[in-house]
């Protein structure tokens, strides 16, 4: 099943993953709003059908009267949930989606950040494929948490010939340690709240703590941002992000 640019072919069942950004409704793009208003059905993931999930809350902040169906997912993090349980959760959500897609509807699935970056949407599409659905899948890009963190802290992500690595620290810091081997590489760390102290320790050992910035729950009412070295000890929320500038810029504060 191939992801494509946004399509406007009429009367064809399709599933559109719509990125809604990390938290602030003002980060919804015009393209996202267009799809949300024109789709036959808008669906949002939640862990409890009686409570709106974060993606739904963001959308309602921009389009208050939009009708949204809640799709139940188990959102437990990887270390708390077995691979089998995760697949079962995605399969159950896909079966419910098939009721609408089978009727030829255009269904828009809203997701935090971008649908192609660590999103539940990819797993949902895979589950639909395993159930035999071969309809059209398109995505609308969303603003990512690391872009918002860079803007909030005045951090230039990349310049010249520098490169960028996007890693997670959900289970350990191995991917981070590997990414730090190139001093000209900026590193973004997602899902690092539970291991924030470990991330700071690794950066300090590698001489990369100076200039590293931290943010959690970006775009939400309880947003917190600042230098990682001044973030305090202890874990942060799951929605935590760290940006590590290349060595040359992290050491002298250039463009910060």
Secondary structure, DSSP 8 states (H G I E B T S, - for coil): --EES----TT--EEEEEE-BSS-GGG--HHHHHHHHHSSEEEEEESSTTS--HHHHHHHHH-TT--EEEEE-----GGGS-HHHHHHHHHHHHHHHHHHHTTT-EEEEEESB-TTSS-HHHHHHHHHHHTT---EEEEE----HHHHHHHHHT-----TT-EEEEEE-SS-SHHHHHHTT-TTEEEEEES-GGGHHHHHHHHHHTT--TT-EEEESTTSTT-EEEEGGGS-SS---SSEEEEE--HHHHHH-TT-
